[in-house]
């Protein structure tokens, strides 16, 4: 009797994980697969990480509520597992290994930061795990392999957006740049802005750098040089905390020219830290909460009700990055990385950041926004088409 009971228990255990015990075992009615997420939940970009986690979780909840996917005739829902990369390439790489080896994820949504994504992408490529970064804009990322995608536009497009706005709309002829040379994201935007602005006929009169915006607190030596160059515009392609500090110190030095940057500005902490110093600033972004599109307004309403705050671009990008993966997973009808990758390549997806399709380098082709800070709030300025 004991031997018979042991056999029954073993059969029940095997049936639970869906492999069957004998030729008469039935397929499970439902199954759950894991989807990984990597975001900076701590460190200098922690508000972005919180937004990204919220957006990804919301996309998964909606996918499951809509019935999930059918894989081999089995209804399949998704369990989202989020890991903190702390803004560190090393921590991000460890998180990817954990998600792939231990959690057996079908894909990874994220990472957010370019320097982390550059460490995670080779791991995903080697293991055949699709990765869709929500915010890594560095141009070189998708060159690391055909399993690597992104939901955001690339640095060269961001730099083009702001350089075009400064030259064509503000009609300013000179600019200065101050950026973190320890981060591929900041360097990419800085170089792209300078290239496009000077191609248009402008002149970058100062191109100053510092190293590690998470640790730097004094920007006055670089700002003093910039002030002496007498620019008409100050381009700061950095994250919100350092941008706010830089602008406070710039205003204290009497450098009061208009300032702008990239999507790294998109945090409520920009105004909390910078106050009046950031007023009038402009920045390129992937998303605008004031877009009248029904898809956008539905997302804004649901996100605000769920989390008690208006979504920023990083929430929207993570929502779309996760949505892109889930859409591809559903169309592929498979948990195989290669099948999900192939479905991603053939994407035509309507997200809150616009209509997505991927170019030959797996970068999305979609609209970009210019937003401004007015009365301590983000306001829509204009759109720029790809």
HELIX and SHEET records of a PDB file:
HELIX    1   1 UNK A    2  UNK A   16  1                                  15    
HELIX    2   2 UNK A   46  UNK A   65  1                                  20    
HELIX    3   3 UNK A   89  UNK A  101  1                                  13    
HELIX    4   4 UNK A  114  UNK A  127  1                                  14    
HELIX    5   5 UNK A  141  UNK A  144  5                                   4    
HELIX    6   6 UNK A  155  UNK A  164  1                                  10    
HELIX    7   7 UNK A  165  UNK A  169  3                                   5    
HELIX    8   8 UNK A  184  UNK A  199  1                                  16    
HELIX    9   9 UNK A  220  UNK A  229  1                                  10    
HELIX   10  10 UNK A  240  UNK A  252  1                                  13    
HELIX   11  11 UNK A  263  UNK A  265  5                                   3    
HELIX   12  12 UNK A  269  UNK A  274  1                                   6    
HELIX   13  13 UNK A  275  UNK A  278  5                                   4    
HELIX   14  14 UNK A  294  UNK A  307  1                                  14    
HELIX   15  15 UNK A  313  UNK A  332  1                                  20    
HELIX   16  16 UNK A  337  UNK A  345  1                                   9    
SHEET    1   A 6 UNK A  69  UNK A  71  0                                        
SHEET    2   A 6 UNK A  74  UNK A  84 -1                                        
SHEET    3   A 6 UNK A  30  UNK A  39  1                                        
SHEET    4   A 6 UNK A 107  UNK A 110  1                                        
SHEET    5   A 6 UNK A 130  UNK A 133  1                                        
SHEET    6   A 6 UNK A 148  UNK A 150  1                                        
SHEET    1   B 7 UNK A 203  UNK A 210  0                                        
SHEET    2   B 7 UNK A 174  UNK A 180  1                                        
SHEET    3   B 7 UNK A 233  UNK A 235  1                                        
SHEET    4   B 7 UNK A 258  UNK A 261  1                                        
SHEET    5   B 7 UNK A 282  UNK A 285  1                                        
SHEET    6   B 7 UNK A 368  UNK A 374 -1                                        
SHEET    7   B 7 UNK A 377  UNK A 384 -1                                        
SHEET    1   C 2 UNK A 349  UNK A 351  0                                        
SHEET    2   C 2 UNK A 354  UNK A 356 -1                                        
END                                                                             
